[in-house]
Amino acid sequence: MSTVQTTQAGLDARDARPEAGTPPGPRDDGRGGDAALRRLLHDPLALGAMGYVALVVVVGVFAPLIAPNSPNFVDLSQANAAPFSDGDFLLGGDSSGRDVLSRLLWATRGTLVACVIVLVVSTVVGVVGGLLAGYFRGRTEVVASWIADAIMALPGIVLLIALYSVIGPSIPTAMAVFGVLIAPANYRLVRAVVAQVRGELYIDAAKVSGLSDLRIVFRHVLTAVRAPILIQSGYVLAAGIGIQAGLEFLGLGNPSVPSWGGVLEQAFSAIYLNPQGVVAPAVLVSLTTLAFVLLGNALRDALQGSGRRRAATADRVAEARAARAARPSPSTAPEAEALVTVRGLAIGYPDGESDVRAVVDGVDLCVHRGEIHGLVGESGSGKSQTAFAMLGLLPKDATVLGGAVLFDGADLLADPRAMRRARGTRIAYVPQEPMSNLDPTITIGRQLTLGLRAVKRMSKDQARTHLLGLLGRVGIADPEAVFAMYPHQISGGMAQRVLITGAIAGDPELIVADEPTTALDVTVQADVLALLRELRDERGLGMLLVTHDLGVVADICDTVSVMRHGTIVEHQEVRALFAAPEHPYTRELLSSALDPEEA
Amino acid sequence: MIGFTLRRLASALLLVVVVTCATFLLIFSDGATIARATLGESATQEAVEAKAVQLGLDQPVVTQYLDWVQGVLHGSLGNSYFTGEPVTAMLLTRLPVTLSLTVIVVLLTALISVLVGTLAAVRGGWLDRGLQLLAVAGAAVPGFIVAIILVLTVAVGWGALPATGYVPVTTDPGGWARSLVLPVLAILVGSVGGAAQQFRGAISDVLQQDFVRTLRSRGIGEFPIVARHVLRAAAAPGLTILSLQTIGMLGGVVLIEQVFALPGVGDLALETTMRSDVPVVMGCVVFTVLVVVVVNLVADVVGAWINPKVRLA
């Protein structure tokens, strides 16, 4: 359970909670800098935030020139004057008759100083700590990480209040302490990046070329952590400003220096006399923290790019579909006596900002009852996508660009509800990786029962009896025991038998098996193939078997379709295919499979 | 499972010891200043020195710490420098306020975040975008400012609810509930924004796992898949999220107590730190650390219990 301690990096444990838990993107630096800057400048929110921050800095620096009054100038007639009232003070006066606007403008300087302190302290402490821990590892890292966890586990503001008797009414000192308290966020980032970079070859290469350790650390690691630290800084500053205003609001600041939190506190204690008085300082603090959070988010999107990959627009999908529809399509009629017929299936994925790229492009195939149909191809050929489309289980980003999946004459692709009704009862699925396809948190019996009772009207006991029988049938020696077990307690081969049980439990007519033996031990592979063949014989099942393994095809399939680049290049009866492959690609596949080095 | 719990317990204990020790050494490092602060600026040097001796502040700080630990082992956190009242008694009068607030907020945060986060992950659309906005706003606007805005609009402007004050539940349950509505709301804006957004991520992660696709292939509907399988699998990360939110919230509670004039532990800490009543301050730190540790411990143990790999080990 060490993950519990480490999954959330950053400010989440602090008083402000932006999403700082995103893992660092150590390699997104330098080279992508120009593109990142361009992306940042095209983001209106980021531009707004940067503009606002720049304005705050300018106001802070030139406060004495901009502010209409000195922060301690008193006009008693303006005590508790509302903002925009007739008096001389634009934002009204506080309870002592001082000009709120001038005090806020002057207080900007204190905020800027606090920002610089928090940023410098948290970055220096976090980066140096992370560099040392990540580079020297061993005991240094254990101790440093424990300290970081301990600091993160505490609410910073409580400690700052407790330390008031030591720190005194000094916001800069308090912010330096806060910098240390928030440093673990940077520490974790840097340590993770160092550990990663450290394992990479170029550090070894640098060592060989005789660079000293420290220079290696500085040159390589600092480049790699620049981007994540920059992103983190936005969140650190937002948290810092919130904490600073909070401390001042609590009265722990220096009362003789104007501050945003101080103005807010004065306005708040006079809220019944001058209700609008709290608005300006509250808005000022909120806007500034918001600007830094938005800046952090924008930097994250710009520097770690992939964060915001938009789905292709509806227009593009419609265009792609229309383009495909315009092509002459051979036929949409189901093949005679086929259990399932796939016609002109095309599947697209968003590519870049607005394009759709077809990964399956006009696939036709059919599976008859009692037939095992092999779908062969290398990875990326679109064979698994074809299988998922037949189950109506394509990933979220995928779009069906065209085609039909005809099951007993009805197009399931066009009717998601019919597809859902067919799943489990007519079409079933046997996955590739047995372990990851079982719910790890509940027993095997329970998950099989839930699945079966979702599609068949059965009592729990009936389902149990039925499933125990099936588990015995698929070759599990002690069905009762396995029924009560959790997935992590059984072997991969057994898990695959459990999944086959789940697939046949609803008594389907077609099974789509996606590389059902690839993840298994060689000795188990033959058993599972034999089991599938027996089940086909007993139940007259049609089967679509997706595989890259021509040995599996030769062993079990009746017919074969060879897939490449999203299309079927050859379709033959299995013996004919091995005896006389027609397509050059099939010949290539066959010869590489026969290559002794491959075997 | 028992071994796991014991290990977490030991590490929690270590955290309590280290943090309280470090804080004690820092707070009590300058006995003379504390003695002067308790007497006021005008006190003579002799009076300050006498006071330091009287309070034991003339001793080396390590000796003071060992004495304090001795007291803790006998159930005493020392006495207030000002009233002479035992610190434990002072804390006990403040506990109901802070605990009511914290427990209600944690429960509501959990409930709302699970609902909203799950819906946003499963449905997407406007709910998802709305949640992202809330998460940014919740992260950006400090809780006490939300509280001030609530006081300004609901309490002062609209007059619907009391702006300040606390009514013990034993005196008047209705008044107690009314006095907590705004404080709870003020904290919820931030905590739900953050927690729901992270919980949405946890649910999305589970939804993308292979076993969910296999469950769908069995013909199970989307709702039972989410209710029976996905939520369970997302419980462990969800607990981590909630425990971190709770800890983050403890800091915010101090400010919220000030805004709404609630006499809680945070208020006690602030009041006593300003007059250097350090034994009481130390008591408040102990309370906070204990809450942190208990929350972490509960989250870890429950999270482990949900995971059969750990539970059955």
Interface residues (C-beta under 8 A of the other chain):
Chain A: M1 T3 V4 T7 Q8 D12 A13 R14 D15 A16 R17 P18 E19 G21 A150 A153 L154 P155 G156 I157 V158 L159 I161 A162 L163 Y164 S165 V166 Y235 A238 G242 A245 G246 F249 L250 G251 L252 L264 F268 I271 Y272 P275 V278 V279 A282 V285 S286 T289 L290 F292 V293 L294 N297 F388 L391 L393 R420 R421 A422 R423 G424 T425 I427 A428 Y429 P431 E433 S436 N437 L438 D439 P440 T441 I442 Q447 L450 G451 L452 A454 V455 Y486 H488 Q489 L499 G502 A503 A505 G506
Chain B: F4 R8 L15 V18 V19 T23 L26 I27 S29 D30 T33 I34 A37 A135 V136 A137 G138 A139 A140 V141 P142 G143 F144 I145 I148 I149 V151 L152 V156 G157 A163 G190 S191 G193 G194 Q197 Q198 Q209 D210 F211 R213 T214 L215 R216 S217 R218 G219 I220 G221 P224 R228 H229 R232 A233 A235 A236 P237 L239 T240 I241 S243 L244 Q245 I247 G248 M249 L250 G251 G252 V254 L255 Q258 V259 G266 A269 L270 T273 M274 S276 V278 V281 M282 C284 V285 T288 V289 V292 V293 N296 A299 D300 G303 A304 I306 N307 P308 K309 V310 L312
